[in-house]
Amino acid sequence: MAAGAVFLALSAQLLQARLMKEESPVVSWWLEPEDGTAL
């Protein structure tokens, strides 16, 4: 259930960023990790 909660939190973060058209540090890190690896 923890994984589901994390997934929902990330989805909500991405949705909010799209609606507000602002990039939060979390979204930027999620889409473009500094180490160049995909989660």
mmCIF entry with sequence, helices, sheets and N, C-alpha, C, O atoms, coordinates in Angstrom:
data_MODEL
# 
_entry.id   MODEL 
# 
_entity.id                         1 
_entity.type                       polymer 
_entity.pdbx_number_of_molecules   1 
# 
_entity_poly.entity_id                      1 
_entity_poly.type                           'polypeptide(L)' 
_entity_poly.nstd_linkage                   no 
_entity_poly.nstd_monomer                   no 
_entity_poly.pdbx_seq_one_letter_code       MAAGAVFLALSAQLLQARLMKEESPVVSWWLEPEDGTAL 
_entity_poly.pdbx_seq_one_letter_code_can   MAAGAVFLALSAQLLQARLMKEESPVVSWWLEPEDGTAL 
_entity_poly.pdbx_strand_id                 A 
# 
loop_
_entity_poly_seq.entity_id 
_entity_poly_seq.num 
_entity_poly_seq.mon_id 
_entity_poly_seq.hetero 
1 1  MET n 
1 2  ALA n 
1 3  ALA n 
1 4  GLY n 
1 5  ALA n 
1 6  VAL n 
1 7  PHE n 
1 8  LEU n 
1 9  ALA n 
1 10 LEU n 
1 11 SER n 
1 12 ALA n 
1 13 GLN n 
1 14 LEU n 
1 15 LEU n 
1 16 GLN n 
1 17 ALA n 
1 18 ARG n 
1 19 LEU n 
1 20 MET n 
1 21 LYS n 
1 22 GLU n 
1 23 GLU n 
1 24 SER n 
1 25 PRO n 
1 26 VAL n 
1 27 VAL n 
1 28 SER n 
1 29 TRP n 
1 30 TRP n 
1 31 LEU n 
1 32 GLU n 
1 33 PRO n 
1 34 GLU n 
1 35 ASP n 
1 36 GLY n 
1 37 THR n 
1 38 ALA n 
1 39 LEU n 
# 
_struct_asym.id          A 
_struct_asym.entity_id   1 
# 
loop_
_struct_conf.conf_type_id 
_struct_conf.id 
_struct_conf.pdbx_PDB_helix_id 
_struct_conf.beg_label_comp_id 
_struct_conf.beg_label_asym_id 
_struct_conf.beg_label_seq_id 
_struct_conf.pdbx_beg_PDB_ins_code 
_struct_conf.end_label_comp_id 
_struct_conf.end_label_asym_id 
_struct_conf.end_label_seq_id 
_struct_conf.pdbx_end_PDB_ins_code 
_struct_conf.beg_auth_comp_id 
_struct_conf.beg_auth_asym_id 
_struct_conf.beg_auth_seq_id 
_struct_conf.end_auth_comp_id 
_struct_conf.end_auth_asym_id 
_struct_conf.end_auth_seq_id 
_struct_conf.pdbx_PDB_helix_class 
_struct_conf.details 
_struct_conf.pdbx_PDB_helix_length 
HELX_P HELX_P1 AA1 ALA A 2  ? MET A 20 ? ALA A 2  MET A 20 1 ? 19 
HELX_P HELX_P2 AA2 PRO A 25 ? LEU A 31 ? PRO A 25 LEU A 31 1 ? 7  
# 
_struct_conf_type.id          HELX_P 
_struct_conf_type.criteria    ? 
_struct_conf_type.reference   ? 
# 
loop_
_atom_site.group_PDB 
_atom_site.id 
_atom_site.type_symbol 
_atom_site.label_atom_id 
_atom_site.label_alt_id 
_atom_site.label_comp_id 
_atom_site.label_asym_id 
_atom_site.label_entity_id 
_atom_site.label_seq_id 
_atom_site.pdbx_PDB_ins_code 
_atom_site.Cartn_x 
_atom_site.Cartn_y 
_atom_site.Cartn_z 
_atom_site.occupancy 
_atom_site.B_iso_or_equiv 
_atom_site.pdbx_formal_charge 
_atom_site.auth_seq_id 
_atom_site.auth_comp_id 
_atom_site.auth_asym_id 
_atom_site.auth_atom_id 
_atom_site.pdbx_PDB_model_num 
ATOM 1   N N  . MET A 1 1  ? 0.833  -1.210 0.000   1.00 0.00 ? 1  MET A N  1 
ATOM 2   C CA . MET A 1 1  ? 0.000  0.000  0.000   1.00 0.00 ? 1  MET A CA 1 
ATOM 3   C C  . MET A 1 1  ? 0.866  1.258  0.000   1.00 0.00 ? 1  MET A C  1 
ATOM 4   O O  . MET A 1 1  ? 0.451  2.315  -0.475  1.00 0.00 ? 1  MET A O  1 
ATOM 5   N N  . ALA A 1 2  ? 2.058  1.124  0.533   1.00 0.00 ? 2  ALA A N  1 
ATOM 6   C CA . ALA A 1 2  ? 2.954  2.285  0.571   1.00 0.00 ? 2  ALA A CA 1 
ATOM 7   C C  . ALA A 1 2  ? 3.319  2.722  -0.848  1.00 0.00 ? 2  ALA A C  1 
ATOM 8   O O  . ALA A 1 2  ? 3.367  3.914  -1.152  1.00 0.00 ? 2  ALA A O  1 
ATOM 9   N N  . ALA A 1 3  ? 3.576  1.737  -1.708  1.00 0.00 ? 3  ALA A N  1 
ATOM 10  C CA . ALA A 1 3  ? 3.941  2.054  -3.088  1.00 0.00 ? 3  ALA A CA 1 
ATOM 11  C C  . ALA A 1 3  ? 2.801  2.785  -3.787  1.00 0.00 ? 3  ALA A C  1 
ATOM 12  O O  . ALA A 1 3  ? 3.032  3.713  -4.563  1.00 0.00 ? 3  ALA A O  1 
ATOM 13  N N  . GLY A 1 4  ? 1.574  2.364  -3.508  1.00 0.00 ? 4  GLY A N  1 
ATOM 14  C CA . GLY A 1 4  ? 0.417  3.020  -4.112  1.00 0.00 ? 4  GLY A CA 1 
ATOM 15  C C  . GLY A 1 4  ? 0.295  4.459  -3.653  1.00 0.00 ? 4  GLY A C  1 
ATOM 16  O O  . GLY A 1 4  ? -0.052 5.341  -4.439  1.00 0.00 ? 4  GLY A O  1 
ATOM 17  N N  . ALA A 1 5  ? 0.579  4.696  -2.384  1.00 0.00 ? 5  ALA A N  1 
ATOM 18  C CA . ALA A 1 5  ? 0.487  6.053  -1.839  1.00 0.00 ? 5  ALA A CA 1 
ATOM 19  C C  . ALA A 1 5  ? 1.536  6.949  -2.483  1.00 0.00 ? 5  ALA A C  1 
ATOM 20  O O  . ALA A 1 5  ? 1.267  8.108  -2.797  1.00 0.00 ? 5  ALA A O  1 
ATOM 21  N N  . VAL A 1 6  ? 2.735  6.402  -2.676  1.00 0.00 ? 6  VAL A N  1 
ATOM 22  C CA . VAL A 1 6  ? 3.806  7.176  -3.317  1.00 0.00 ? 6  VAL A CA 1 
ATOM 23  C C  . VAL A 1 6  ? 3.426  7.501  -4.757  1.00 0.00 ? 6  VAL A C  1 
ATOM 24  O O  . VAL A 1 6  ? 3.640  8.617  -5.231  1.00 0.00 ? 6  VAL A O  1 
ATOM 25  N N  . PHE A 1 7  ? 2.860  6.512  -5.448  1.00 0.00 ? 7  PHE A N  1 
ATOM 26  C CA . PHE A 1 7  ? 2.460  6.718  -6.840  1.00 0.00 ? 7  PHE A CA 1 
ATOM 27  C C  . PHE A 1 7  ? 1.406  7.814  -6.947  1.00 0.00 ? 7  PHE A C  1 
ATOM 28  O O  . PHE A 1 7  ? 1.478  8.673  -7.826  1.00 0.00 ? 7  PHE A O  1 
ATOM 29  N N  . LEU A 1 8  ? 0.426  7.779  -6.044  1.00 0.00 ? 8  LEU A N  1 
ATOM 30  C CA . LEU A 1 8  ? -0.631 8.791  -6.049  1.00 0.00 ? 8  LEU A CA 1 
ATOM 31  C C  . LEU A 1 8  ? -0.060 10.164 -5.742  1.00 0.00 ? 8  LEU A C  1 
ATOM 32  O O  . LEU A 1 8  ? -0.474 11.159 -6.338  1.00 0.00 ? 8  LEU A O  1 
ATOM 33  N N  . ALA A 1 9  ? 0.886  10.224 -4.821  1.00 0.00 ? 9  ALA A N  1 
ATOM 34  C CA . ALA A 1 9  ? 1.496  11.506 -4.454  1.00 0.00 ? 9  ALA A CA 1 
ATOM 35  C C  . ALA A 1 9  ? 2.257  12.090 -5.643  1.00 0.00 ? 9  ALA A C  1 
ATOM 36  O O  . ALA A 1 9  ? 2.181  13.290 -5.906  1.00 0.00 ? 9  ALA A O  1 
ATOM 37  N N  . LEU A 1 10 ? 2.986  11.243 -6.354  1.00 0.00 ? 10 LEU A N  1 
ATOM 38  C CA . LEU A 1 10 ? 3.745  11.712 -7.512  1.00 0.00 ? 10 LEU A CA 1 
ATOM 39  C C  . LEU A 1 10 ? 2.803  12.153 -8.624  1.00 0.00 ? 10 LEU A C  1 
ATOM 40  O O  . LEU A 1 10 ? 3.042  13.167 -9.280  1.00 0.00 ? 10 LEU A O  1 
ATOM 41  N N  . SER A 1 11 ? 1.736  11.395 -8.834  1.00 0.00 ? 11 SER A N  1 
ATOM 42  C CA . SER A 1 11 ? 0.761  11.754 -9.865  1.00 0.00 ? 11 SER A CA 1 
ATOM 43  C C  . SER A 1 11 ? 0.123  13.100 -9.549  1.00 0.00 ? 11 SER A C  1 
ATOM 44  O O  . SER A 1 11 ? -0.065 13.931 -10.438 1.00 0.00 ? 11 SER A O  1 
ATOM 45  N N  . ALA A 1 12 ? -0.208 13.311 -8.277  1.00 0.00 ? 12 ALA A N  1 
ATOM 46  C CA . ALA A 1 12 ? -0.819 14.570 -7.856  1.00 0.00 ? 12 ALA A CA 1 
ATOM 47  C C  . ALA A 1 12 ? 0.161  15.721 -8.054  1.00 0.00 ? 12 ALA A C  1 
ATOM 48  O O  . ALA A 1 12 ? -0.232 16.813 -8.466  1.00 0.00 ? 12 ALA A O  1 
ATOM 49  N N  . GLN A 1 13 ? 1.434  15.476 -7.760  1.00 0.00 ? 13 GLN A N  1 
ATOM 50  C CA . GLN A 1 13 ? 2.459  16.514 -7.913  1.00 0.00 ? 13 GLN A CA 1 
ATOM 51  C C  . GLN A 1 13 ? 2.593  16.907 -9.380  1.00 0.00 ? 13 GLN A C  1 
ATOM 52  O O  . GLN A 1 13 ? 2.675  18.091 -9.708  1.00 0.00 ? 13 GLN A O  1 
ATOM 53  N N  . LEU A 1 14 ? 2.616  15.908 -10.258 1.00 0.00 ? 14 LEU A N  1 
ATOM 54  C CA . LEU A 1 14 ? 2.740  16.181 -11.686 1.00 0.00 ? 14 LEU A CA 1 
ATOM 55  C C  . LEU A 1 14 ? 1.512  16.917 -12.204 1.00 0.00 ? 14 LEU A C  1 
ATOM 56  O O  . LEU A 1 14 ? 1.630  17.853 -12.995 1.00 0.00 ? 14 LEU A O  1 
ATOM 57  N N  . LEU A 1 15 ? 0.328  16.488 -11.753 1.00 0.00 ? 15 LEU A N  1 
ATOM 58  C CA . LEU A 1 15 ? -0.910 17.121 -12.194 1.00 0.00 ? 15 LEU A CA 1 
ATOM 59  C C  . LEU A 1 15 ? -0.959 18.574 -11.745 1.00 0.00 ? 15 LEU A C  1 
ATOM 60  O O  . LEU A 1 15 ? -1.329 19.456 -12.519 1.00 0.00 ? 15 LEU A O  1 
ATOM 61  N N  . GLN A 1 16 ? -0.587 18.820 -10.501 1.00 0.00 ? 16 GLN A N  1 
ATOM 62  C CA . GLN A 1 16 ? -0.603 20.185 -9.975  1.00 0.00 ? 16 GLN A CA 1 
ATOM 63  C C  . GLN A 1 16 ? 0.366  21.069 -10.755 1.00 0.00 ? 16 GLN A C  1 
ATOM 64  O O  . GLN A 1 16 ? 0.057  22.224 -11.048 1.00 0.00 ? 16 GLN A O  1 
ATOM 65  N N  . ALA A 1 17 ? 1.527  20.531 -11.090 1.00 0.00 ? 17 ALA A N  1 
ATOM 66  C CA . ALA A 1 17 ? 2.524  21.300 -11.835 1.00 0.00 ? 17 ALA A CA 1 
ATOM 67  C C  . ALA A 1 17 ? 1.984  21.664 -13.215 1.00 0.00 ? 17 ALA A C  1 
ATOM 68  O O  . ALA A 1 17 ? 2.209  22.770 -13.706 1.00 0.00 ? 17 ALA A O  1 
ATOM 69  N N  . ARG A 1 18 ? 1.273  20.729 -13.834 1.00 0.00 ? 18 ARG A N  1 
ATOM 70  C CA . ARG A 1 18 ? 0.713  21.009 -15.163 1.00 0.00 ? 18 ARG A CA 1 
ATOM 71  C C  . ARG A 1 18 ? -0.388 22.060 -15.079 1.00 0.00 ? 18 ARG A C  1 
ATOM 72  O O  . ARG A 1 18 ? -0.470 22.950 -15.926 1.00 0.00 ? 18 ARG A O  1 
ATOM 73  N N  . LEU A 1 19 ? -1.227 21.956 -14.064 1.00 0.00 ? 19 LEU A N  1 
ATOM 74  C CA . LEU A 1 19 ? -2.339 22.896 -13.925 1.00 0.00 ? 19 LEU A CA 1 
ATOM 75  C C  . LEU A 1 19 ? -1.830 24.306 -13.636 1.00 0.00 ? 19 LEU A C  1 
ATOM 76  O O  . LEU A 1 19 ? -2.339 25.282 -14.186 1.00 0.00 ? 19 LEU A O  1 
ATOM 77  N N  . MET A 1 20 ? -0.832 24.403 -12.779 1.00 0.00 ? 20 MET A N  1 
ATOM 78  C CA . MET A 1 20 ? -0.304 25.714 -12.398 1.00 0.00 ? 20 MET A CA 1 
ATOM 79  C C  . MET A 1 20 ? 0.773  26.180 -13.371 1.00 0.00 ? 20 MET A C  1 
ATOM 80  O O  . MET A 1 20 ? 1.205  27.332 -13.338 1.00 0.00 ? 20 MET A O  1 
ATOM 81  N N  . LYS A 1 21 ? 1.204  25.249 -14.251 1.00 0.00 ? 21 LYS A N  1 
ATOM 82  C CA . LYS A 1 21 ? 2.254  25.549 -15.229 1.00 0.00 ? 21 LYS A CA 1 
ATOM 83  C C  . LYS A 1 21 ? 3.495  26.094 -14.533 1.00 0.00 ? 21 LYS A C  1 
ATOM 84  O O  . LYS A 1 21 ? 4.091  27.085 -14.956 1.00 0.00 ? 21 LYS A O  1 
ATOM 85  N N  . GLU A 1 22 ? 3.860  25.415 -13.457 1.00 0.00 ? 22 GLU A N  1 
ATOM 86  C CA . GLU A 1 22 ? 5.085  25.774 -12.746 1.00 0.00 ? 22 GLU A CA 1 
ATOM 87  C C  . GLU A 1 22 ? 5.869  24.505 -12.491 1.00 0.00 ? 22 GLU A C  1 
ATOM 88  O O  . GLU A 1 22 ? 5.288  23.442 -12.272 1.00 0.00 ? 22 GLU A O  1 
ATOM 89  N N  . GLU A 1 23 ? 7.184  24.614 -12.519 1.00 0.00 ? 23 GLU A N  1 
ATOM 90  C CA . GLU A 1 23 ? 8.001  23.440 -12.255 1.00 0.00 ? 23 GLU A CA 1 
ATOM 91  C C  . GLU A 1 23 ? 8.503  23.480 -10.826 1.00 0.00 ? 23 GLU A C  1 
ATOM 92  O O  . GLU A 1 23 ? 9.232  24.390 -10.430 1.00 0.00 ? 23 GLU A O  1 
ATOM 93  N N  . SER A 1 24 ? 8.105  22.489 -10.067 1.00 0.00 ? 24 SER A N  1 
ATOM 94  C CA . SER A 1 24 ? 8.589  22.399 -8.693  1.00 0.00 ? 24 SER A CA 1 
ATOM 95  C C  . SER A 1 24 ? 9.869  21.570 -8.697  1.00 0.00 ? 24 SER A C  1 
ATOM 96  O O  . SER A 1 24 ? 10.092 20.786 -9.619  1.00 0.00 ? 24 SER A O  1 
ATOM 97  N N  . PRO A 1 25 ? 10.703 21.733 -7.689  1.00 0.00 ? 25 PRO A N  1 
ATOM 98  C CA . PRO A 1 25 ? 11.948 20.951 -7.609  1.00 0.00 ? 25 PRO A CA 1 
ATOM 99  C C  . PRO A 1 25 ? 11.684 19.451 -7.670  1.00 0.00 ? 25 PRO A C  1 
ATOM 100 O O  . PRO A 1 25 ? 12.469 18.704 -8.255  1.00 0.00 ? 25 PRO A O  1 
ATOM 101 N N  . VAL A 1 26 ? 10.584 19.011 -7.068  1.00 0.00 ? 26 VAL A N  1 
ATOM 102 C CA . VAL A 1 26 ? 10.268 17.583 -7.060  1.00 0.00 ? 26 VAL A CA 1 
ATOM 103 C C  . VAL A 1 26 ? 9.965  17.093 -8.466  1.00 0.00 ? 26 VAL A C  1 
ATOM 104 O O  . VAL A 1 26 ? 10.446 16.037 -8.877  1.00 0.00 ? 26 VAL A O  1 
ATOM 105 N N  . VAL A 1 27 ? 9.173  17.852 -9.201  1.00 0.00 ? 27 VAL A N  1 
ATOM 106 C CA . VAL A 1 27 ? 8.814  17.448 -10.559 1.00 0.00 ? 27 VAL A CA 1 
ATOM 107 C C  . VAL A 1 27 ? 10.042 17.470 -11.461 1.00 0.00 ? 27 VAL A C  1 
ATOM 108 O O  . VAL A 1 27 ? 10.240 16.560 -12.267 1.00 0.00 ? 27 VAL A O  1 
ATOM 109 N N  . SER A 1 28 ? 10.866 18.505 -11.327 1.00 0.00 ? 28 SER A N  1 
ATOM 110 C CA . SER A 1 28 ? 12.068 18.609 -12.148 1.00 0.00 ? 28 SER A CA 1 
ATOM 111 C C  . SER A 1 28 ? 12.999 17.438 -11.875 1.00 0.00 ? 28 SER A C  1 
ATOM 112 O O  . SER A 1 28 ? 13.589 16.874 -12.796 1.00 0.00 ? 28 SER A O  1 
ATOM 113 N N  . TRP A 1 29 ? 13.127 17.075 -10.598 1.00 0.00 ? 29 TRP A N  1 
ATOM 114 C CA . TRP A 1 29 ? 13.998 15.954 -10.233 1.00 0.00 ? 29 TRP A CA 1 
ATOM 115 C C  . TRP A 1 29 ? 13.423 14.644 -10.744 1.00 0.00 ? 29 TRP A C  1 
ATOM 116 O O  . TRP A 1 29 ? 14.162 13.758 -11.173 1.00 0.00 ? 29 TRP A O  1 
ATOM 117 N N  . TRP A 1 30 ? 12.099 14.524 -10.699 1.00 0.00 ? 30 TRP A N  1 
ATOM 118 C CA . TRP A 1 30 ? 11.443 13.278 -11.123 1.00 0.00 ? 30 TRP A CA 1 
ATOM 119 C C  . TRP A 1 30 ? 11.585 13.088 -12.630 1.00 0.00 ? 30 TRP A C  1 
ATOM 120 O O  . TRP A 1 30 ? 11.864 11.982 -13.092 1.00 0.00 ? 30 TRP A O  1 
ATOM 121 N N  . LEU A 1 31 ? 11.394 14.162 -13.398 1.00 0.00 ? 31 LEU A N  1 
ATOM 122 C CA . LEU A 1 31 ? 11.446 14.056 -14.849 1.00 0.00 ? 31 LEU A CA 1 
ATOM 123 C C  . LEU A 1 31 ? 12.880 14.031 -15.363 1.00 0.00 ? 31 LEU A C  1 
ATOM 124 O O  . LEU A 1 31 ? 13.182 13.339 -16.335 1.00 0.00 ? 31 LEU A O  1 
ATOM 125 N N  . GLU A 1 32 ? 13.765 14.786 -14.713 1.00 0.00 ? 32 GLU A N  1 
ATOM 126 C CA . GLU A 1 32 ? 15.156 14.865 -15.149 1.00 0.00 ? 32 GLU A CA 1 
ATOM 127 C C  . GLU A 1 32 ? 16.103 14.710 -13.968 1.00 0.00 ? 32 GLU A C  1 
ATOM 128 O O  . GLU A 1 32 ? 16.613 15.700 -13.443 1.00 0.00 ? 32 GLU A O  1 
ATOM 129 N N  . PRO A 1 33 ? 16.340 13.464 -13.548 1.00 0.00 ? 33 PRO A N  1 
ATOM 130 C CA . PRO A 1 33 ? 17.250 13.220 -12.426 1.00 0.00 ? 33 PRO A CA 1 
ATOM 131 C C  . PRO A 1 33 ? 18.651 13.733 -12.741 1.00 0.00 ? 33 PRO A C  1 
ATOM 132 O O  . PRO A 1 33 ? 19.121 13.616 -13.873 1.00 0.00 ? 33 PRO A O  1 
ATOM 133 N N  . GLU A 1 34 ? 19.304 14.291 -11.754 1.00 0.00 ? 34 GLU A N  1 
ATOM 134 C CA . GLU A 1 34 ? 20.634 14.862 -11.965 1.00 0.00 ? 34 GLU A CA 1 
ATOM 135 C C  . GLU A 1 34 ? 21.653 13.794 -12.337 1.00 0.00 ? 34 GLU A C  1 
ATOM 136 O O  . GLU A 1 34 ? 22.610 14.064 -13.062 1.00 0.00 ? 34 GLU A O  1 
ATOM 137 N N  . ASP A 1 35 ? 21.444 12.584 -11.839 1.00 0.00 ? 35 ASP A N  1 
ATOM 138 C CA . ASP A 1 35 ? 22.408 11.516 -12.122 1.00 0.00 ? 35 ASP A CA 1 
ATOM 139 C C  . ASP A 1 35 ? 22.142 10.860 -13.483 1.00 0.00 ? 35 ASP A C  1 
ATOM 140 O O  . ASP A 1 35 ? 22.907 9.999  -13.920 1.00 0.00 ? 35 ASP A O  1 
ATOM 141 N N  . GLY A 1 36 ? 21.065 11.265 -14.144 1.00 0.00 ? 36 GLY A N  1 
ATOM 142 C CA . GLY A 1 36 ? 20.785 10.777 -15.486 1.00 0.00 ? 36 GLY A CA 1 
ATOM 143 C C  . GLY A 1 36 ? 20.131 9.407  -15.533 1.00 0.00 ? 36 GLY A C  1 
ATOM 144 O O  . GLY A 1 36 ? 20.041 8.805  -16.603 1.00 0.00 ? 36 GLY A O  1 
ATOM 145 N N  . THR A 1 37 ? 19.673 8.904  -14.389 1.00 0.00 ? 37 THR A N  1 
ATOM 146 C CA . THR A 1 37 ? 19.017 7.597  -14.383 1.00 0.00 ? 37 THR A CA 1 
ATOM 147 C C  . THR A 1 37 ? 17.522 7.758  -14.200 1.00 0.00 ? 37 THR A C  1 
ATOM 148 O O  . THR A 1 37 ? 17.063 8.696  -13.549 1.00 0.00 ? 37 THR A O  1 
ATOM 149 N N  . ALA A 1 38 ? 16.766 6.839  -14.776 1.00 0.00 ? 38 ALA A N  1 
ATOM 150 C CA . ALA A 1 38 ? 15.313 6.881  -14.616 1.00 0.00 ? 38 ALA A CA 1 
ATOM 151 C C  . ALA A 1 38 ? 14.907 5.988  -13.455 1.00 0.00 ? 38 ALA A C  1 
ATOM 152 O O  . ALA A 1 38 ? 15.475 4.914  -13.257 1.00 0.00 ? 38 ALA A O  1 
ATOM 153 N N  . LEU A 1 39 ? 13.932 6.436  -12.697 1.00 0.00 ? 39 LEU A N  1 
ATOM 154 C CA . LEU A 1 39 ? 13.498 5.636  -11.551 1.00 0.00 ? 39 LEU A CA 1 
ATOM 155 C C  . LEU A 1 39 ? 12.611 4.488  -12.015 1.00 0.00 ? 39 LEU A C  1 
ATOM 156 O O  . LEU A 1 39 ? 12.144 3.699  -11.194 1.00 0.00 ? 39 LEU A O  1 
# 
